[in-house]
Amino acid sequence: MVGLKEMARLDAARQPPAWLRRLLDTTFFEPCPEHLAVTASRSTRSFGCNLFCTDCAGSGALCSGCVAAGHEGHRIIQIRKSSAHCMVKVSDVERLLSVSQVQTYLINGEEAVFLDKREMSGKGRAGKTRCEECNRGLQHEGALFCSLGCKVKRSRLPPSISSGYL
């Protein structure tokens, strides 16, 4: 049986999935260059490239036409928007990576996390708990990060500084 110290050591050595950096670097909700007829006739906020394939190394933002044309059986994540910022439902990603210690928000009755930090106006929200990466005020005391992006940035620090949050 593995002890708590060994579990902490293994957790600290864990690296984020290879596709996560691509997800965080991708621009979503633009019209699809391959399926302009489909995405141009609809609102790009709702129907642009808002999907992401974790199985394909070269893919970026995808539309539903792209997924149907070559990603059958792949692990697809739907990107959503809230307050003009990209986020994912926890239920869509929790089987692929840990979102523990990331601030969750209730969006349409479901928990979601932001992909990247959001700009703060002024000094930001007052609170006891702040994001360990960007210092944004957090709502939940158990959260250490405001977004997946901040969690990934902190996980790249040496193990003595980072606690292996992914």
C-alpha positions in Angstrom: 0.0 0.0 0.0 1.3 3.5 -0.9 1.6 5.9 2.0 0.6 9.6 2.0 4.2 10.8 1.6 4.7 8.5 -1.5 1.4 9.7 -3.0 2.5 13.3 -2.5 5.9 12.6 -4.1 4.2 10.9 -7.1 1.8 13.8 -7.4 4.6 16.3 -7.4 6.3 14.5 -10.3 3.1 14.3 -12.4 3.2 16.3 -15.6 0.2 17.8 -17.3 -1.2 15.9 -20.3 0.6 16.8 -23.6 -2.6 18.2 -25.1 -3.3 20.6 -22.3 -0.7 23.3 -23.4 -2.3 23.2 -26.9 -5.7 23.6 -25.4 -4.6 26.6 -23.4 -2.9 28.2 -26.4 -5.8 27.7 -28.8 -8.1 30.5 -29.9 -11.8 29.4 -29.9 -15.0 30.7 -31.3 -13.6 31.8 -34.7 -15.3 30.7 -38.0 -13.9 27.4 -39.3 -11.7 27.9 -42.4 -12.7 24.4 -43.6 -16.4 24.7 -43.1 -17.2 28.4 -43.7 -20.6 27.6 -45.1 -21.7 26.1 -41.8 -20.0 28.4 -39.3 -20.6 31.7 -41.2 -24.3 31.1 -41.3 -24.5 30.8 -37.5 -23.3 32.9 -34.7 -19.6 32.2 -34.1 -20.2 32.7 -30.4 -22.3 29.6 -30.3 -21.3 27.6 -33.4 -17.8 28.6 -34.4 -14.8 26.5 -33.5 -15.7 25.5 -30.0 -14.4 21.9 -29.8 -11.0 20.5 -29.1 -9.7 17.0 -29.7 -7.3 15.7 -27.1 -6.2 12.7 -29.3 -4.9 14.6 -32.3 -1.5 16.3 -31.8 -1.9 18.9 -34.6 -5.5 19.9 -34.2 -6.5 23.3 -32.7 -10.0 24.6 -32.5 -12.6 22.5 -34.3 -16.2 23.0 -35.5 -18.8 20.2 -35.4 -18.1 19.6 -39.1 -14.4 19.0 -38.4 -15.2 16.6 -35.6 -17.7 14.6 -37.9 -15.1 14.5 -40.7 -12.2 13.0 -38.9 -12.4 12.7 -35.1 -14.9 9.8 -34.6 -14.2 8.0 -31.4 -11.8 10.7 -30.2 -12.0 12.5 -26.8 -13.6 15.8 -27.7 -13.9 18.7 -25.2 -16.5 21.4 -25.8 -15.3 24.9 -24.9 -17.9 27.3 -23.5 -18.0 31.1 -22.9 -18.9 32.9 -19.8 -18.3 36.7 -19.4 -16.4 36.6 -22.7 -13.9 34.0 -21.3 -13.4 30.4 -22.3 -14.2 27.7 -19.9 -14.9 23.9 -19.8 -17.4 22.0 -17.7 -15.8 20.0 -15.0 -17.7 16.9 -16.0 -16.2 17.1 -19.6 -12.6 17.2 -18.4 -12.4 15.5 -15.0 -11.8 12.0 -16.5 -8.9 13.5 -18.5 -7.1 15.6 -15.9 -7.4 16.8 -12.3 -9.2 20.1 -11.8 -8.7 19.9 -8.0 -7.6 23.1 -6.4 -9.0 25.2 -9.3 -11.8 27.6 -8.6 -15.1 26.2 -10.0 -18.1 28.3 -11.0 -21.7 27.2 -11.4 -22.8 27.9 -15.0 -26.3 26.8 -16.0 -26.4 24.5 -13.0 -23.0 22.7 -13.8 -19.6 23.2 -12.4 -17.1 24.8 -14.8 -13.5 26.1 -14.7 -11.9 28.9 -16.7 -9.1 28.0 -19.1 -7.0 31.1 -18.4 -6.8 33.8 -15.9 -9.0 36.8 -16.3 -7.8 40.4 -16.1 -8.6 42.1 -12.8 -9.9 45.6 -12.5 -8.2 47.5 -9.7 -6.9 45.4 -6.9 -9.4 42.6 -7.6 -11.7 40.8 -5.3 -11.0 41.0 -1.6 -10.7 37.6 0.1 -8.5 35.4 2.2 -7.7 33.0 -0.6 -5.8 34.2 -3.7 -4.6 32.4 -6.8 -1.1 31.2 -6.2 -0.1 32.2 -9.8 -1.8 35.5 -10.5 -3.1 36.7 -7.1 -6.7 36.9 -8.2 -9.2 36.6 -5.3 -10.9 33.2 -5.0 -14.4 32.4 -3.7 -13.6 29.0 -2.2 -11.0 28.4 0.5 -10.0 25.0 -1.0 -9.1 26.6 -4.3 -5.5 27.5 -5.0 -5.9 28.6 -8.7 -8.3 30.8 -10.6 -7.9 28.8 -13.8 -6.4 25.7 -15.5 -3.8 28.0 -17.1 -2.6 29.3 -13.7 -2.4 25.7 -12.4 -0.3 24.6 -15.3 2.0 27.6 -15.0 2.6 26.9 -11.3 3.2 23.1 -12.0 6.2 24.0 -14.2 8.1 25.4 -11.2 10.7 23.1 -9.5 9.1 20.4 -7.2 10.3 22.3 -4.1 7.9 25.2 -5.1 5.2 23.3 -7.0 3.2 20.6 -5.3 2.3 18.8 -8.6 -1.2 20.2 -9.0 -2.1 18.3 -12.2 
